Amino acid sequence: MKQLLLSSFLLSGLGMIAQDSCDDALSVTAGVYTVEEVNGEAPPYFCTTGADADNAEWYTYTAAEDALVTISSSLPENTGIDTRLQVYTGACASLACAGGDDDSGAGFLSNFTLVVYEGESITFAWDNRWTSSGFNFEVSEGDPGDIPLAFTPVGSPLGGGANGIVDMNGDFLDDLVRISNGVNIAYQENGELNPVSIGNPPAQYQPSWSFTAGDLDGNGYNDMMYGAGSGVSFMFANENGTDYSELTTNEYVFSQRGNMVDINNDGNLDAFMCHDVQPNVYYLSDGDGGLTFYQVLLAENELPVPHPDTLALGNTPNGGNYGSIWIDYDHDGDNDLFIAKCRGGSSPAKINQLHRNNGDGTFTNVGPELGLDHSIQTWSSAWGDYDNDGDIDLFIGASTFSDGPHMLLANDGAGNFIDVTAGSGIDNITSTGIENITHDFDNDGYLDILGLGGTFMKGNGDMTFTQTTVNITNGPVGDLNDDGFLDVSNGQIMYNNGNGNNYLKINMLGTSSNLNGIGATAHIYTQDLGVLTRQVRAGDGFRYMSSLNLHFGLGDLTEIDSLVITWPSGIQDVHTGVALNTTFNAVEGVSTVDVLEVSEVQFQIYPNPASDEIRIDGDINPNTTYSIFSVNGQLVSQGIYNNAPIGIESLETGAYVIQFILDGKQSKQTFIKQ
């Protein structure tokens, strides 16, 4: 007899004989069990990393009600024993990995936790990778709302770390990309990853510093930009995304972070690369695969003019440019550039920069004006709406404390940044690192930060964070099994175990804007979580490329009021009735409602006509997004209302409409700019 149920209330289990195959798996409930020997059939495949095993013992569990189920061999009597666990869903003929564990318990013992819903079953197997001898294990049940954030490691089908997690075949499903001896892609299909070696010879410059992807020529398949220590290479996808051709220019570029974004707002996706020892460089696209290289150094007081060869996008003579990220910090509808700088001593190359897009083809470094000209040595920053008030805030992660610690800055809605580091939990973090990114990993509706050498900061939704132990380190992020939870690749694939929280994913398809919708901003308006904000970016953190699909965790919400997407072209689409726990296809210029219901909340504008600014008289809550449209429906300005006058001095003379979206309903008024 191989199994002995030790729970006193199930003494009848003493007569059960453990079965040695999936088809004859022993049915278990909460309790402690004994494996006397591991000599049954091995699984058809394994969910954990490492070599396969020859034998296993099989069990099945069915939930009587929703439960947080933990399977663990980490018991005192097992001290000194090494176990390994595989967990599956589905029938025996079609098992699918739910996860597993090798050594996360005490010593070399195993723990795995997942939610099993009422009436659903899982099958699990203890294999003999490390031991065929006996041991005890426990099955326990808890509240499914208490599930911890955890990830299951699975060996990469590409045999190592990945440069990116991004759709490469135009189906909007995130794929795994590794650049090693050519292009290697594991395409996602039905929740599985199918590896393919494209077979290209290595490019002249490999992505030793950064990797970026986006559709530069608008053919429906993402191209790639490699940043190396002495140059930049582009790999363009062919007409069906099955092969790539190289474009490499001869300019010397000591690459750091690279991005793709529509720099000159002509509807074509361009490329930007940080330069470590010279002014930054960028490549303007003609939309058909042609790229023009630009690099400029302006004199100290020389102003740029609206022409691409004089854009001063970080023109410090000796560089120091490390972590660039393109964001719309002031919600005016165009993309701004923040550069995290890293250079010791007294060099100006150590001072961070924020280049505001003026909307006329020029950029202005407003870092000093906004108090963002810090000299923290940093390789990257993480921009996100950490308090769900509709604007994006800033985390700057130090790579060394020699010039200052980490900083957290809150956007006040008027484009000003307030240092809220003290008491935020960020001030307690003593580790440093070069990668800093933000995503909602547990789908609770609040952005988390992964950075500083793998430190995980769980967002609390109020500009505070709780440092949490999570078994992931930095790498590209995306949904590799299409389950609505974000996964990470850091040498192996770390699949998110998930929980009972809801989500919404958005596939972006630009028409007037670039095809990827890079640079677009999406707001989700909710009753309980506030206003959730995401922006489409190609290139965040320092080295990797993460998904271009937008991802929102929604906690226990059962509905959202509205989804509002502002595209780089200025087109704004409003969607209502969007279902949760789905993937929504957003096509630029297509709204799911033609006319929004009128809100009961109304307001008046004064003065009207006005020349420089307008004021709002009415019950409009602070931190509400406003949009200003021309009379032909073109979005010309956008921002966050904060009980302060709204500047209109940049508008041309004429009639305009200002609109607020309040709980999915519109309230708008017309005004005249003199």
Residue pairs with C-beta under 8 A, 6 or more apart in sequence:
1 17
1 18
1 36
2 17
2 18
2 35
2 36
2 37
2 57
3 13
3 16
3 17
3 18
3 26
3 33
3 34
3 35
3 36
3 57
4 13
4 14
4 33
4 34
4 36
5 11
5 13
5 14
5 16
5 28
5 31
5 32
5 33
5 34
6 31
6 32
6 33
6 34
6 136
7 13
7 30
7 31
7 32
10 29
10 31
16 26
18 26
18 35
18 36
18 40
18 57
18 58
18 59
19 25
19 26
19 40
19 58
20 39
20 40
20 41
20 57
20 58
21 40
21 41
21 58
21 92
22 41
22 43
22 58
22 92
22 95
22 123
22 125
23 92
24 58
25 58
25 59
25 60
25 92
25 123
26 58
26 59
26 60
27 59
27 60
27 61
27 62
28 59
28 60
28 61
28 139
29 61
29 139
30 139
30 140
30 141
31 138
31 139
32 75
32 136
32 137
32 138
33 59
33 136
33 137
33 138
33 139
34 134
34 135
34 136
35 57
35 126
35 134
35 135
35 136
35 137
36 134
37 132
37 133
37 134
38 55
38 56
38 57
38 126
38 127
38 128
38 131
38 132
38 133
39 55
39 57
39 128
39 132
40 55
40 56
40 57
40 58
41 55
41 56
41 58
42 52
42 53
42 54
42 55
42 56
42 127
43 53
43 56
43 86
43 88
43 95
43 125
43 127
44 95
45 95
45 97
46 52
46 53
46 86
46 100
46 127
47 86
47 87
47 88
47 97
47 98
47 99
47 100
47 152
47 154
48 84
48 85
48 86
48 100
48 101
48 102
48 152
48 153
48 154
49 102
49 153
49 154
49 155
49 492
50 84
50 102
50 129
50 155
51 129
52 129
53 84
53 127
53 128
53 129
54 128
55 127
55 128
55 132
56 86
56 125
56 126
56 127
56 128
57 125
57 126
58 123
58 124
58 125
59 123
59 124
59 125
60 121
60 122
60 123
60 124
61 69
61 71
61 116
61 121
61 122
61 124
61 139
62 116
62 119
62 120
62 121
63 69
63 116
63 117
63 118
63 119
63 120
63 121
64 118
65 118
66 115
66 116
66 117
66 118
66 144
66 500
67 115
67 116
67 141
67 142
67 144
68 113
68 114
68 115
68 141
68 142
68 143
68 144
68 145
68 146
68 147
69 113
69 114
69 115
69 116
69 122
69 139
69 140
69 141
69 142
70 111
70 112
70 113
70 138
70 139
70 140
70 141
70 142
71 85
71 87
71 110
71 111
71 112
71 113
71 124
71 137
71 138
71 139
72 105
72 109
72 110
72 111
72 112
72 137
72 138
72 140
73 81
73 83
73 85
73 105
73 109
73 110
73 111
73 126
73 135
73 136
73 137
73 138
74 105
74 106
74 109
74 110
74 111
75 109
75 136
75 137
75 138
77 136
78 109
78 135
78 136
79 106
79 107
80 107
81 107
81 108
81 109
81 131
81 133
81 135
82 103
82 107
82 108
82 109
82 130
82 131
83 105
83 108
83 109
83 110
83 126
83 130
83 131
83 135
83 137
84 100
84 101
84 102
84 110
84 126
84 127
84 129
84 130
85 100
85 101
85 102
85 110
85 112
85 124
85 125
85 126
85 127
86 97
86 100
86 124
86 125
86 127
87 97
87 98
87 99
87 100
87 112
87 114
87 122
87 123
87 124
88 95
88 96
88 97
88 98
88 122
88 123
88 124
88 125
89 95
89 96
89 98
89 120
89 121
89 122
89 123
90 96
92 123
95 123
96 191
97 152
97 154
97 495
98 114
98 122
98 152
99 112
99 114
99 152
99 495
99 497
100 110
100 112
100 152
101 110
101 111
101 112
101 152
102 108
102 110
102 129
103 109
103 110
104 110
104 111
104 112
104 471
105 111
108 130
112 124
112 152
113 147
113 148
113 150
113 497
114 122
114 147
114 497
114 498
115 144
115 147
115 498
115 499
115 500
116 122
117 144
126 135
126 137
144 499
144 500
145 499
145 500
147 497
147 498
147 499
147 500
149 441
149 442
149 456
149 458
149 468
149 470
149 496
149 497
149 499
150 470
150 471
150 497
151 470
151 471
151 472
151 487
151 488
151 494
151 495
151 496
151 497
152 494
152 495
152 497
153 471
153 492
153 493
153 494
153 495
154 492
154 493
154 494
154 495
155 492
155 493
156 162
156 176
156 178
156 186
156 489
156 491
156 492
156 493
157 176
157 186
157 193
157 194
157 195
158 176
158 178
158 180
158 184
158 185
158 186
158 195
159 178
160 178
160 180
160 491
161 178
161 475
161 489
161 490
161 491
162 176
162 177
162 178
162 475
162 476
162 489
162 544
163 177
163 178
163 179
163 207
163 211
163 476
163 543
163 544
163 545
164 176
164 177
164 211
164 213
164 476
164 544
164 545
164 546
165 174
165 175
165 176
165 177
165 476
165 477
165 478
165 480
165 487
165 489
165 545
165 546
165 547
166 174
166 175
166 177
166 213
166 222
166 476
166 478
166 545
166 546
166 547
166 548
167 173
167 174
167 175
167 222
167 547
167 548
167 549
168 175
168 177
168 185
168 187
168 213
168 221
168 222
168 237
168 241
169 175
169 185
169 187
169 221
169 241
170 220
170 221
170 241
172 507
172 549
172 583
172 585
173 187
173 188
173 189
173 482
174 188
174 478
174 479
174 480
174 547
174 549
175 185
175 186
175 187
175 188
175 193
176 185
176 186
176 188
176 193
176 480
176 489
176 493
177 183
177 184
177 185
177 211
177 213
177 224
177 476
177 545
178 184
178 185
179 206
179 207
179 211
179 224
179 226
181 202
182 197
182 198
182 199
182 200
182 201
182 202
183 197
183 198
183 199
183 200
183 224
183 235
183 244
184 195
184 196
184 197
184 198
185 195
185 196
185 198
186 193
186 194
186 195
186 196
187 193
187 194
187 196
188 194
188 480
188 481
188 482
191 481
191 482
191 483
192 481
193 480
193 493
198 242
198 243
198 244
200 235
200 243
200 244
200 246
203 226
203 233
203 235
203 246
203 248
204 231
204 233
204 246
204 248
205 226
205 227
205 228
205 230
205 231
205 232
205 233
205 248
205 255
206 226
206 228
206 233
207 224
207 226
207 227
207 228
208 227
208 228
208 229
209 227
209 228
209 229
209 255
209 256
209 257
209 543
210 226
210 227
210 255
210 256
210 257
210 258
210 273
210 539
210 542
210 543
210 544
211 224
211 225
211 226
211 227
211 258
211 543
211 544
211 545
212 224
212 225
212 227
212 258
212 259
212 260
212 271
212 538
212 539
212 545
213 222
213 223
213 224
213 225
213 260
213 538
213 545
213 548
214 222
214 223
214 260
214 269
214 514
214 516
214 518
214 538
214 548
215 221
215 222
215 223
215 269
215 514
215 515
215 516
216 223
216 234
216 236
216 260
216 268
216 269
216 270
216 271
216 285
216 289
216 291
217 223
217 236
217 285
217 287
217 288
217 289
218 268
218 269
218 287
218 288
218 514
218 515
219 237
219 239
220 241
220 515
221 237
221 238
221 240
221 241
222 237
222 241
222 516
222 548
223 234
223 235
223 236
223 237
223 244
224 234
224 235
224 244
225 232
225 233
225 234
225 235
225 258
225 260
225 271
225 273
226 232
226 233
226 234
226 235
227 253
227 255
227 256
227 257
227 258
227 273
228 255
229 254
229 255
230 252
230 253
230 254
231 248
231 249
231 250
231 251
231 252
231 253
231 255
232 248
232 249
232 251
232 253
232 255
232 258
232 271
232 273
232 281
232 283
233 246
233 247
233 248
234 246
234 247
234 248
234 271
234 283
234 291
235 244
235 245
235 246
235 247
236 244
236 245
236 246
236 247
236 289
237 243
237 244
238 244
238 245
247 289
247 291
249 291
249 293
251 281
251 293
251 295
252 278
253 273
253 275
253 278
253 281
254 275
254 276
254 277
254 278
254 319
255 273
255 274
255 275
255 276
256 273
256 274
256 275
256 276
256 321
256 322
256 323
256 324
256 379
256 542
257 273
257 274
257 321
257 322
257 323
257 324
257 325
257 380
257 539
257 541
257 542
257 543
258 271
258 272
258 273
258 274
258 324
258 539
259 271
259 272
259 273
259 324
259 325
259 326
259 537
259 538
259 539
260 269
260 270
260 271
260 272
260 516
260 518
260 538
260 539
261 269
261 270
261 272
261 326
261 335
261 518
261 519
261 537
261 538
262 268
262 269
262 270
262 335
262 513
262 514
262 518
262 519
262 568
263 270
263 272
263 282
263 284
263 308
263 311
263 313
263 335
264 270
264 284
264 308
264 361
265 334
265 361
265 568
265 569
266 287
267 287
267 512
267 513
267 514
267 568
267 569
268 284
268 285
268 286
268 287
268 514
269 285
269 514
269 515
269 516
269 518
269 538
270 282
270 283
270 284
270 285
271 282
271 283
271 285
271 291
272 280
272 281
272 282
272 283
272 313
272 324
272 326
272 337
273 280
273 281
273 282
273 283
274 280
274 314
274 321
274 322
274 323
274 324
274 339
275 281
275 295
275 314
275 319
275 321
276 319
276 320
276 321
276 322
277 318
277 319
278 295
278 317
278 318
278 319
279 295
279 296
279 297
279 312
279 314
279 315
279 316
279 317
279 319
280 295
280 313
280 314
280 315
280 321
280 324
280 339
281 293
281 294
281 295
282 293
282 294
282 295
282 311
282 313
283 291
283 292
283 293
283 294
284 291
284 292
284 294
284 308
285 291
286 292
292 308
294 308
294 309
294 311
296 309
296 310
296 311
296 312
296 315
297 315
297 317
298 304
298 310
298 312
298 315
303 362
304 310
304 311
304 312
304 362
304 363
305 362
306 360
306 361
306 362
307 361
308 361
311 361
311 362
311 363
312 355
312 363
312 365
313 337
313 355
313 363
314 321
314 324
314 337
314 339
314 353
314 355
316 341
316 348
316 349
318 343
318 347
318 349
319 343
319 349
320 341
320 342
320 343
320 347
320 348
320 349
320 350
321 339
321 341
321 349
322 339
322 340
322 341
322 342
322 378
322 379
322 380
322 542
323 339
323 340
323 378
323 379
323 380
323 381
323 434
323 436
323 541
323 542
324 337
324 338
324 339
324 340
324 539
325 337
325 338
325 340
325 380
325 381
325 383
325 537
325 539
325 540
326 335
326 336
326 337
326 519
326 537
326 539
327 335
327 336
327 338
327 383
327 392
327 535
327 537
328 334
328 335
328 336
328 392
328 519
328 521
328 535
329 336
329 338
329 354
329 356
329 383
329 391
329 392
329 394
329 411
329 415
330 336
330 356
330 415
330 639
331 390
331 391
331 521
331 625
331 638
331 639
331 640
332 357
332 359
332 637
332 638
332 639
333 359
333 566
333 568
333 570
333 635
333 636
333 637
333 638
334 357
334 359
334 519
334 568
335 357
335 519
335 568
336 354
336 355
336 356
336 357
336 363
337 353
337 354
337 355
337 357
337 363
338 352
338 353
338 354
338 355
338 372
338 381
338 383
338 394
339 352
339 353
339 354
339 355
340 352
340 378
340 379
340 380
340 381
340 396
341 349
341 350
341 351
341 352
341 353
341 375
341 377
341 378
342 350
342 377
342 378
342 379
342 399
343 349
343 350
343 377
344 350
344 377
344 402
344 403
350 375
350 377
350 403
351 367
351 373
351 374
351 375
352 367
352 372
352 373
352 374
352 375
352 376
352 378
352 381
352 396
353 365
353 367
353 372
353 373
354 365
354 366
354 367
354 370
354 372
355 363
355 364
355 365
355 366
356 363
356 364
356 365
356 366
357 363
358 364
359 650
366 372
367 373
370 415
370 416
370 417
371 416
371 417
371 419
372 394
372 409
372 417
374 396
374 404
374 407
375 403
375 404
376 396
376 398
376 403
376 404
376 405
376 406
376 407
377 398
377 399
377 400
377 402
377 403
377 404
378 396
378 397
378 398
378 399
378 436
379 397
379 399
379 434
379 435
379 436
379 542
380 397
380 434
380 435
380 436
380 437
380 451
380 540
380 541
380 542
381 394
381 395
381 396
381 397
381 436
382 394
382 395
382 397
382 436
382 437
382 438
382 449
382 451
382 540
382 541
383 392
383 393
383 394
383 395
383 438
383 535
384 392
384 393
384 395
384 438
384 447
384 449
384 533
385 391
385 392
385 393
385 447
385 531
385 532
385 533
385 534
386 393
386 395
386 408
386 410
386 438
386 446
386 447
386 459
386 461
386 463
387 393
387 410
387 461
387 462
387 463
387 530
388 445
388 446
388 461
388 529
388 530
388 531
388 532
388 533
389 413
389 530
389 531
389 623
389 640
390 413
390 523
390 530
390 531
390 533
390 623
390 624
390 625
390 640
391 411
391 413
391 533
391 623
391 640
392 411
392 533
392 535
393 408
393 409
393 410
393 411
393 417
393 463
394 407
394 408
394 409
394 411
394 417
395 406
395 407
395 408
395 409
395 426
395 436
395 438
395 449
395 451
396 406
396 407
396 408
396 409
396 436
397 406
397 432
397 433
397 436
397 451
397 452
398 404
398 405
398 406
398 407
398 432
399 432
399 433
399 434
400 432
401 432
405 421
405 427
406 421
406 426
406 427
406 429
406 452
407 419
407 421
407 426
408 419
408 420
408 421
408 424
408 426
408 463
408 465
409 417
409 418
409 419
409 420
409 421
410 417
410 418
410 420
410 463
411 417
411 640
412 418
412 642
413 622
413 623
413 639
413 640
413 641
413 642
414 639
414 640
414 642
414 644
415 639
420 463
421 427
423 464
424 463
424 464
424 465
425 457
425 464
425 465
425 466
425 467
426 457
426 465
428 467
429 452
429 455
429 457
429 467
431 452
431 453
431 455
432 452
432 453
433 451
433 452
433 453
433 454
433 455
433 474
434 453
434 542
434 543
435 450
435 451
435 452
435 453
435 474
435 541
435 542
435 543
435 544
436 449
436 450
436 451
436 452
436 541
436 542
437 449
437 450
437 451
437 474
437 477
437 540
437 541
437 546
438 447
438 448
438 449
438 450
438 459
439 447
439 448
439 450
439 477
439 486
439 546
439 551
440 446
440 447
440 448
440 459
440 486
440 551
440 552
440 553
441 448
441 450
441 456
441 470
441 485
441 486
441 496
442 448
442 458
442 499
442 501
442 553
443 484
443 485
443 498
443 499
443 501
443 502
443 503
443 553
443 554
443 555
444 461
444 501
444 553
444 555
445 461
445 501
445 526
445 529
445 532
445 552
445 553
445 554
445 555
445 557
446 458
446 459
446 460
446 461
446 553
447 459
448 456
448 457
448 458
448 459
448 465
449 456
449 457
449 459
449 465
450 456
450 457
450 472
450 474
450 477
450 488
451 457
451 474
451 541
453 473
453 474
454 472
454 473
454 474
455 467
456 467
456 468
456 469
456 470
456 472
457 465
457 466
457 467
457 468
458 465
458 466
458 467
458 468
459 465
460 466
461 529
461 530
471 494
472 488
472 490
472 494
473 488
473 490
474 488
474 490
474 541
474 544
475 488
475 489
475 490
475 491
475 494
475 544
476 488
476 489
476 544
476 545
476 546
477 486
477 487
477 488
477 544
477 546
477 547
478 486
478 487
478 546
478 547
478 549
479 485
479 486
479 487
479 505
479 547
479 549
479 551
480 487
480 489
480 493
480 495
481 487
481 495
482 583
483 496
483 498
484 498
484 503
484 505
484 581
485 496
485 497
485 498
485 499
485 503
486 496
486 547
486 551
487 493
487 494
487 495
487 496
488 494
488 496
500 556
501 553
501 554
501 555
501 556
502 553
502 554
502 555
502 556
502 557
502 558
502 580
502 581
503 551
503 552
503 553
503 554
503 580
503 581
504 524
504 551
504 552
504 554
504 560
504 563
504 578
504 580
504 581
504 582
504 584
505 549
505 550
505 551
505 552
505 582
505 583
505 584
506 522
506 549
506 550
506 551
506 552
506 563
506 565
506 583
506 584
506 585
506 586
507 549
507 583
507 584
507 585
507 586
508 516
508 517
508 520
508 536
508 548
508 549
508 550
508 586
509 515
509 517
509 585
509 586
509 587
509 588
510 516
510 517
510 520
510 567
510 568
510 569
510 588
511 587
511 588
511 589
512 567
512 569
512 571
512 588
512 589
513 519
513 520
513 567
513 568
513 569
513 571
513 588
514 568
516 536
516 538
516 548
517 536
517 548
517 567
517 568
517 586
517 588
518 536
518 537
518 538
518 548
518 568
519 535
519 536
519 567
519 568
520 535
520 536
520 565
520 566
520 567
520 568
521 533
521 534
521 535
521 536
521 565
521 566
522 533
522 534
522 535
522 536
522 550
522 552
522 563
522 564
522 565
522 566
522 586
523 531
523 532
523 533
523 563
523 564
523 565
523 566
523 625
523 661
524 531
524 532
524 552
524 554
524 560
524 562
524 563
525 531
525 560
525 561
525 562
525 563
525 564
525 661
525 663
525 664
526 532
526 554
526 557
526 560
526 561
527 557
527 561
527 663
528 555
528 557
529 554
529 555
529 557
531 623
531 624
531 625
532 552
532 554
534 550
534 551
534 552
536 548
536 550
538 545
538 548
539 545
540 546
549 583
554 560
554 580
557 580
558 580
559 580
560 578
560 580
561 576
561 663
561 664
562 574
562 575
562 576
562 596
562 661
562 663
562 664
563 574
563 575
563 576
563 578
563 584
563 586
564 572
564 573
564 574
564 575
564 625
564 661
565 572
565 573
565 575
565 586
565 588
566 572
566 627
566 635
566 638
567 573
567 588
569 588
570 634
570 635
570 636
571 588
571 589
571 634
571 635
572 627
572 629
572 635
572 638
573 586
573 588
573 589
573 590
573 591
574 591
574 592
574 593
574 596
574 661
575 584
575 586
575 591
575 592
575 593
576 592
576 593
576 596
576 664
577 592
577 593
578 584
578 592
596 661
596 664
596 665
596 666
597 664
597 665
597 666
598 665
598 666
598 667
599 660
599 662
599 663
599 665
599 666
599 667
600 665
601 618
601 619
601 620
601 660
601 662
601 667
602 618
602 667
603 616
603 617
603 618
603 619
603 620
603 660
603 667
603 669
604 616
604 617
604 618
604 669
605 614
605 615
605 616
605 617
605 658
605 669
605 671
606 614
606 615
606 617
607 614
607 615
608 614
608 671
608 672
609 671
609 672
609 673
609 674
610 648
610 671
610 672
610 673
610 674
611 648
611 649
611 673
611 674
612 647
612 648
612 649
613 645
613 646
613 647
613 648
613 649
614 645
614 646
614 648
614 658
614 671
615 645
615 646
616 641
616 646
620 641
620 660
620 662
620 667
621 662
622 641
622 642
622 643
623 640
623 641
623 642
624 640
624 641
624 660
624 661
624 662
625 638
625 639
625 640
625 641
625 660
625 661
626 638
626 639
626 640
626 641
626 646
626 658
626 659
626 660
627 635
627 637
627 638
627 658
627 659
627 661
628 635
628 636
628 637
628 638
628 648
628 651
628 656
628 657
628 658
628 659
629 635
629 636
629 656
629 657
629 658
629 659
630 636
630 654
630 655
630 656
630 657
631 654
631 655
631 656
631 657
636 651
636 656
637 648
637 650
637 651
639 646
641 660
646 658
648 656
648 671
648 673
651 673
652 673
653 673
653 674
654 672
654 673
655 670
655 671
655 672
655 673
656 670
656 671
656 672
656 673
657 668
657 669
657 670
657 671
658 668
658 669
658 671
659 666
659 667
659 668
660 666
660 667
660 668
